[in-house]
């Protein structure tokens, strides 16, 4: 019987990403890889929700993953309403949970 080898997305694409870098999410340092979106970096760090609905306070994070639903809004370097699924992660970014419309934050 032939052993089944576990395959990862990196194996399948034969991708060789550059070295990881650090961003912060609500003050916590997390690692990101070149080419990752902010949302992918958050998911890789185990963060699956970073916003809540205005009405009922339900958790939100990545839903469509392609920039259509706006469920993944986050504040990046002081700029609210960034779609985490589209915004590329960059070294040193300060990513924060977005409260409400994001325009009331200081
Ligand atoms: S997950 Fe839908 S816009 Fe980002």
Backbone and ligand atoms as CSV (ligand in chain L), in Angstrom:
chain,resi,resn,atom,element,x,y,z
A,1,UNK,N,N,0.842,-1.190,0.000
A,1,UNK,CA,C,0.000,0.000,0.000
A,1,UNK,C,C,0.879,1.243,0.000
A,2,UNK,N,N,0.511,2.169,-0.808
A,2,UNK,CA,C,1.300,3.391,-0.954
A,2,UNK,C,C,0.877,4.424,0.095
A,3,UNK,N,N,1.852,5.033,0.747
A,3,UNK,CA,C,1.556,6.063,1.764
A,3,UNK,C,C,1.083,7.346,1.080
A,4,UNK,N,N,0.096,7.966,1.666
A,4,UNK,CA,C,-0.403,9.235,1.152
A,4,UNK,C,C,0.385,10.363,1.805
A,5,UNK,N,N,0.983,11.162,0.982
A,5,UNK,CA,C,1.790,12.272,1.490
A,5,UNK,C,C,0.910,13.510,1.668
A,6,UNK,N,N,1.030,14.142,2.841
A,6,UNK,CA,C,0.274,15.372,3.079
A,6,UNK,C,C,0.781,16.452,2.132
A,7,UNK,N,N,-0.160,17.143,1.511
A,7,UNK,CA,C,0.216,18.220,0.596
A,7,UNK,C,C,-0.332,19.530,1.125
A,8,UNK,N,N,0.476,20.543,1.054
A,8,UNK,CA,C,0.061,21.871,1.483
A,8,UNK,C,C,-0.068,22.739,0.232
A,9,UNK,N,N,-0.728,23.903,0.353
A,9,UNK,CA,C,-0.774,24.799,-0.810
A,9,UNK,C,C,0.616,25.163,-1.317
A,10,UNK,N,N,1.582,25.312,-0.414
A,10,UNK,CA,C,2.947,25.642,-0.862
A,10,UNK,C,C,3.534,24.505,-1.678
A,11,UNK,N,N,3.254,23.263,-1.272
A,11,UNK,CA,C,3.734,22.111,-2.044
A,11,UNK,C,C,3.118,22.107,-3.442
A,12,UNK,N,N,1.812,22.324,-3.489
A,12,UNK,CA,C,1.108,22.243,-4.767
A,12,UNK,C,C,1.575,23.299,-5.763
A,13,UNK,N,N,1.864,24.478,-5.257
A,13,UNK,CA,C,2.271,25.565,-6.161
A,13,UNK,C,C,3.779,25.658,-6.304
A,14,UNK,N,N,4.491,24.875,-5.483
A,14,UNK,CA,C,5.949,24.935,-5.424
A,14,UNK,C,C,6.422,26.352,-5.121
A,15,UNK,N,N,5.624,27.044,-4.298
A,15,UNK,CA,C,5.959,28.417,-3.917
A,15,UNK,C,C,7.107,28.419,-2.914
A,16,UNK,N,N,7.927,29.390,-3.024
A,16,UNK,CA,C,9.033,29.568,-2.081
A,16,UNK,C,C,8.977,31.015,-1.575
A,17,UNK,N,N,8.133,31.281,-0.570
A,17,UNK,CA,C,7.973,32.662,-0.100
A,17,UNK,C,C,9.245,33.183,0.557
A,18,UNK,N,N,9.389,34.498,0.521
A,18,UNK,CA,C,10.519,35.133,1.185
A,18,UNK,C,C,10.356,35.042,2.692
A,19,UNK,N,N,11.280,35.633,3.408
A,19,UNK,CA,C,11.235,35.531,4.868
A,19,UNK,C,C,10.009,36.248,5.459
A,20,UNK,N,N,9.535,35.696,6.572
A,20,UNK,CA,C,8.396,36.284,7.273
A,20,UNK,C,C,8.772,37.642,7.853
A,21,UNK,N,N,7.760,38.467,8.033
A,21,UNK,CA,C,7.955,39.759,8.697
A,21,UNK,C,C,6.852,39.944,9.727
A,22,UNK,N,N,6.953,40.997,10.504
A,22,UNK,CA,C,6.036,41.200,11.617
A,22,UNK,C,C,5.083,42.359,11.350
A,23,UNK,N,N,3.824,42.159,11.708
A,23,UNK,CA,C,2.831,43.227,11.769
A,23,UNK,C,C,2.228,43.141,13.169
A,24,UNK,N,N,1.458,44.145,13.563
A,24,UNK,CA,C,0.772,44.019,14.850
A,24,UNK,C,C,-0.728,44.051,14.624
A,25,UNK,N,N,-1.422,43.273,15.418
A,25,UNK,CA,C,-2.885,43.267,15.403
A,25,UNK,C,C,-3.364,43.539,16.826
A,26,UNK,N,N,-4.004,44.662,17.020
A,26,UNK,CA,C,-4.457,45.090,18.357
A,26,UNK,C,C,-3.330,44.950,19.379
A,27,UNK,N,N,-2.129,45.343,18.967
A,27,UNK,CA,C,-0.980,45.349,19.866
A,27,UNK,C,C,-0.227,44.036,19.946
A,28,UNK,N,N,-0.758,42.992,19.327
A,28,UNK,CA,C,-0.109,41.670,19.351
A,28,UNK,C,C,0.709,41.495,18.087
A,29,UNK,N,N,1.951,41.071,18.230
A,29,UNK,CA,C,2.784,40.836,17.051
A,29,UNK,C,C,2.392,39.530,16.386
A,30,UNK,N,N,2.220,39.565,15.076
A,30,UNK,CA,C,1.976,38.342,14.318
A,30,UNK,C,C,2.895,38.336,13.097
A,31,UNK,N,N,3.175,37.148,12.615
A,31,UNK,CA,C,4.035,37.012,11.446
A,31,UNK,C,C,3.193,36.960,10.180
A,32,UNK,N,N,3.739,37.519,9.118
A,32,UNK,CA,C,3.106,37.460,7.797
A,32,UNK,C,C,4.183,37.104,6.788
A,33,UNK,N,N,3.752,36.542,5.678
A,33,UNK,CA,C,4.674,36.191,4.601
A,33,UNK,C,C,4.468,37.124,3.419
A,34,UNK,N,N,5.514,37.389,2.662
A,34,UNK,CA,C,5.353,38.199,1.453
A,34,UNK,C,C,4.265,37.603,0.556
A,35,UNK,N,N,3.382,38.443,0.078
A,35,UNK,CA,C,2.307,37.988,-0.795
A,35,UNK,C,C,1.009,37.699,-0.068
A,36,UNK,N,N,1.056,37.604,1.252
A,36,UNK,CA,C,-0.175,37.362,1.997
A,36,UNK,C,C,-0.998,38.637,2.100
A,37,UNK,N,N,-2.308,38.459,2.124
A,37,UNK,CA,C,-3.178,39.585,2.444
A,37,UNK,C,C,-3.198,39.746,3.969
A,38,UNK,N,N,-3.691,40.893,4.413
A,38,UNK,CA,C,-3.858,41.101,5.853
A,38,UNK,C,C,-4.758,40.003,6.419
A,39,UNK,N,N,-5.840,39.679,5.705
A,39,UNK,CA,C,-6.755,38.645,6.180
A,39,UNK,C,C,-6.077,37.286,6.289
A,40,UNK,N,N,-5.257,36.926,5.313
A,40,UNK,CA,C,-4.555,35.639,5.357
A,40,UNK,C,C,-3.579,35.607,6.530
A,41,UNK,N,N,-2.909,36.726,6.778
A,41,UNK,CA,C,-1.978,36.779,7.911
A,41,UNK,C,C,-2.732,36.611,9.233
A,42,UNK,N,N,-3.906,37.256,9.325
A,42,UNK,CA,C,-4.692,37.120,10.555
A,42,UNK,C,C,-5.163,35.679,10.728
A,43,UNK,N,N,-5.672,35.086,9.676
A,43,UNK,CA,C,-6.102,33.686,9.762
A,43,UNK,C,C,-4.949,32.778,10.149
A,44,UNK,N,N,-3.771,33.000,9.548
A,44,UNK,CA,C,-2.608,32.169,9.867
A,44,UNK,C,C,-2.234,32.266,11.333
A,45,UNK,N,N,-2.555,33.409,11.939
A,45,UNK,CA,C,-2.254,33.609,13.366
A,45,UNK,C,C,-3.412,33.140,14.252
A,46,UNK,N,N,-4.441,32.574,13.640
A,46,UNK,CA,C,-5.561,32.054,14.423
A,46,UNK,C,C,-6.652,33.067,14.711
A,47,UNK,N,N,-6.562,34.241,14.085
A,47,UNK,CA,C,-7.579,35.279,14.286
A,47,UNK,C,C,-8.599,35.148,13.160
A,48,UNK,N,N,-9.835,34.813,13.489
A,48,UNK,CA,C,-10.834,34.596,12.440
A,48,UNK,C,C,-11.941,35.648,12.433
A,49,UNK,N,N,-12.006,36.490,13.440
A,49,UNK,CA,C,-12.960,37.607,13.401
A,49,UNK,C,C,-12.306,38.827,14.015
A,50,UNK,N,N,-12.606,40.001,13.449
A,50,UNK,CA,C,-11.967,41.230,13.930
A,50,UNK,C,C,-12.903,42.427,13.779
A,51,UNK,N,N,-14.150,42.165,13.624
A,51,UNK,CA,C,-15.137,43.221,13.517
A,51,UNK,C,C,-16.444,42.631,13.997
A,52,UNK,N,N,-17.381,43.484,14.420
A,52,UNK,CA,C,-18.689,42.965,14.785
A,52,UNK,C,C,-19.761,43.827,14.120
A,53,UNK,N,N,-20.914,43.214,13.904
A,53,UNK,CA,C,-21.990,43.942,13.247
A,53,UNK,C,C,-22.507,45.035,14.177
A,54,UNK,N,N,-22.992,46.114,13.567
A,54,UNK,CA,C,-23.472,47.244,14.370
A,54,UNK,C,C,-24.727,46.903,15.158
A,55,UNK,N,N,-25.639,46.175,14.547
A,55,UNK,CA,C,-26.910,45.899,15.195
A,55,UNK,C,C,-26.820,44.910,16.336
A,56,UNK,N,N,-26.309,43.731,16.044
A,56,UNK,CA,C,-26.349,42.657,17.030
A,56,UNK,C,C,-24.976,42.271,17.564
A,57,UNK,N,N,-23.930,42.926,17.098
A,57,UNK,CA,C,-22.590,42.637,17.607
A,57,UNK,C,C,-22.077,41.261,17.228
A,58,UNK,N,N,-22.519,40.739,16.101
A,58,UNK,CA,C,-22.060,39.409,15.670
A,58,UNK,C,C,-20.654,39.501,15.064
A,59,UNK,N,N,-19.832,38.494,15.312
A,59,UNK,CA,C,-18.443,38.531,14.821
A,59,UNK,C,C,-18.357,38.422,13.300
A,60,UNK,N,N,-17.416,39.157,12.733
A,60,UNK,CA,C,-17.189,39.125,11.298
A,60,UNK,C,C,-15.688,39.078,11.005
A,61,UNK,N,N,-15.368,38.440,9.878
A,61,UNK,CA,C,-13.983,38.347,9.401
A,61,UNK,C,C,-14.057,38.103,7.905
A,62,UNK,N,N,-13.269,37.162,7.410
A,62,UNK,CA,C,-13.317,36.823,5.992
A,62,UNK,C,C,-14.607,36.063,5.693
A,63,UNK,N,N,-15.329,36.476,4.653
A,63,UNK,CA,C,-16.501,35.729,4.211
A,63,UNK,C,C,-16.309,35.343,2.740
A,64,UNK,N,N,-16.321,36.334,1.842
A,64,UNK,CA,C,-16.171,35.996,0.414
A,64,UNK,C,C,-14.694,35.803,0.042
A,65,UNK,N,N,-13.822,36.578,0.655
A,65,UNK,CA,C,-12.399,36.463,0.355
A,65,UNK,C,C,-11.972,37.075,-0.965
A,66,UNK,N,N,-12.888,37.757,-1.654
A,66,UNK,CA,C,-12.564,38.332,-2.968
A,66,UNK,C,C,-12.967,39.799,-3.094
A,67,UNK,N,N,-13.209,40.471,-1.964
A,67,UNK,CA,C,-13.459,41.905,-2.016
A,67,UNK,C,C,-14.881,42.333,-2.284
A,68,UNK,N,N,-15.830,41.422,-2.203
A,68,UNK,CA,C,-17.210,41.748,-2.556
A,68,UNK,C,C,-18.088,42.064,-1.343
A,69,UNK,N,N,-17.950,41.323,-0.255
A,69,UNK,CA,C,-18.935,41.401,0.837
A,69,UNK,C,C,-18.659,42.498,1.865
A,70,UNK,N,N,-17.458,42.967,1.998
A,70,UNK,CA,C,-17.050,43.983,2.970
A,70,UNK,C,C,-17.195,43.512,4.418
A,71,UNK,N,N,-17.283,42.232,4.652
A,71,UNK,CA,C,-17.350,41.720,6.025
A,71,UNK,C,C,-16.011,41.826,6.743
A,72,UNK,N,N,-14.919,41.958,6.007
A,72,UNK,CA,C,-13.586,41.863,6.595
A,72,UNK,C,C,-12.958,43.219,6.909
A,73,UNK,N,N,-13.767,44.274,7.017
A,73,UNK,CA,C,-13.201,45.612,7.220
A,73,UNK,C,C,-12.350,45.676,8.473
A,74,UNK,N,N,-11.235,46.376,8.336
A,74,UNK,CA,C,-10.262,46.481,9.408
A,74,UNK,C,C,-9.560,47.834,9.263
A,75,UNK,N,N,-8.954,48.294,10.324
A,75,UNK,CA,C,-8.186,49.535,10.267
A,75,UNK,C,C,-6.704,49.187,10.108
A,76,UNK,N,N,-6.069,49.749,9.073
A,76,UNK,CA,C,-4.653,49.485,8.808
A,76,UNK,C,C,-3.900,50.811,8.800
A,77,UNK,N,N,-2.931,50.940,9.674
A,77,UNK,CA,C,-2.116,52.159,9.783
A,77,UNK,C,C,-2.993,53.409,9.894
A,78,UNK,N,N,-4.065,53.302,10.678
A,78,UNK,CA,C,-4.951,54.432,10.931
A,78,UNK,C,C,-6.005,54.667,9.875
A,79,UNK,N,N,-6.015,53.870,8.819
A,79,UNK,CA,C,-6.994,54.012,7.742
A,79,UNK,C,C,-8.099,52.970,7.924
A,80,UNK,N,N,-9.311,53.404,8.297
A,80,UNK,CA,C,-10.407,52.450,8.492
A,80,UNK,C,C,-10.964,51.948,7.158
A,81,UNK,N,N,-11.798,50.939,7.268
A,81,UNK,CA,C,-12.537,50.392,6.115
A,81,UNK,C,C,-11.644,49.783,5.047
A,82,UNK,N,N,-10.560,49.171,5.475
A,82,UNK,CA,C,-9.695,48.441,4.545
A,82,UNK,C,C,-10.189,47.007,4.471
A,83,UNK,N,N,-10.353,46.483,3.269
A,83,UNK,CA,C,-10.767,45.090,3.126
A,83,UNK,C,C,-9.550,44.192,3.345
A,84,UNK,N,N,-9.591,43.456,4.454
A,84,UNK,CA,C,-8.451,42.616,4.837
A,84,UNK,C,C,-8.137,41.557,3.795
A,85,UNK,N,N,-9.157,41.137,3.041
A,85,UNK,CA,C,-8.914,40.084,2.043
A,85,UNK,C,C,-8.170,40.618,0.821
A,86,UNK,N,N,-8.174,41.930,0.617
A,86,UNK,CA,C,-7.508,42.516,-0.554
A,86,UNK,C,C,-6.234,43.264,-0.203
A,87,UNK,N,N,-6.155,43.788,1.006
A,87,UNK,CA,C,-5.011,44.624,1.389
A,87,UNK,C,C,-3.787,43.753,1.634
A,88,UNK,N,N,-2.720,43.975,0.886
A,88,UNK,CA,C,-1.503,43.181,1.109
A,88,UNK,C,C,-0.892,43.483,2.476
A,89,UNK,N,N,-0.417,42.457,3.124
A,89,UNK,CA,C,0.318,42.647,4.378
A,89,UNK,C,C,1.692,43.217,4.054
A,90,UNK,N,N,2.134,44.185,4.872
A,90,UNK,CA,C,3.445,44.803,4.673
A,90,UNK,C,C,4.140,44.900,6.013
A,91,UNK,N,N,5.468,44.832,6.002
A,91,UNK,CA,C,6.210,44.865,7.260
A,91,UNK,C,C,5.861,46.100,8.098
A,92,UNK,N,N,5.645,45.868,9.371
A,92,UNK,CA,C,5.425,46.964,10.319
A,92,UNK,C,C,4.014,47.513,10.366
A,93,UNK,N,N,3.096,46.979,9.595
A,93,UNK,CA,C,1.722,47.501,9.620
A,93,UNK,C,C,1.135,47.398,11.021
A,94,UNK,N,N,0.321,48.411,11.326
A,94,UNK,CA,C,-0.428,48.404,12.586
A,94,UNK,C,C,-1.887,48.158,12.216
A,95,UNK,N,N,-2.355,46.958,12.514
A,95,UNK,CA,C,-3.700,46.523,12.147
A,95,UNK,C,C,-4.543,46.531,13.411
A,96,UNK,N,N,-5.736,47.100,13.296
A,96,UNK,CA,C,-6.594,47.178,14.481
A,96,UNK,C,C,-8.005,46.745,14.157
A,97,UNK,N,N,-8.644,46.156,15.154
A,97,UNK,CA,C,-10.061,45.855,15.066
A,97,UNK,C,C,-10.798,47.148,14.768
A,98,UNK,N,N,-11.736,47.069,13.843
A,98,UNK,CA,C,-12.502,48.272,13.521
A,98,UNK,C,C,-13.775,48.316,14.343
A,99,UNK,N,N,-13.994,49.437,15.026
A,99,UNK,CA,C,-15.215,49.641,15.793
A,99,UNK,C,C,-16.158,50.505,14.963
A,100,UNK,N,N,-17.392,50.081,14.786
A,100,UNK,CA,C,-18.391,50.857,14.043
A,100,UNK,C,C,-17.915,51.182,12.646
A,101,UNK,N,N,-18.017,52.470,12.278
A,101,UNK,CA,C,-17.595,52.881,10.936
A,101,UNK,C,C,-16.089,53.082,10.839
A,102,UNK,N,N,-15.421,53.058,11.981
A,102,UNK,CA,C,-13.976,53.243,11.993
A,102,UNK,C,C,-13.547,54.693,12.003
A,103,UNK,N,N,-14.494,55.610,11.872
A,103,UNK,CA,C,-14.130,57.022,11.809
A,103,UNK,C,C,-14.142,57.692,13.168
A,104,UNK,N,N,-14.575,56.970,14.208
A,104,UNK,CA,C,-14.625,57.544,15.551
A,104,UNK,C,C,-13.369,57.223,16.352
A,105,UNK,N,N,-12.464,56.433,15.768
A,105,UNK,CA,C,-11.280,55.991,16.494
A,105,UNK,C,C,-10.258,57.104,16.626
A,106,UNK,N,N,-9.537,57.060,17.671
A,106,UNK,CA,C,-8.438,57.998,17.905
A,106,UNK,C,C,-7.165,57.239,18.098
L,1,LIG,S1,S,-14.062,38.887,2.800
L,1,LIG,FE1,FE,-15.552,39.759,1.518
L,1,LIG,S2,S,-14.714,41.719,1.060
L,1,LIG,FE2,FE,-13.190,40.763,2.237
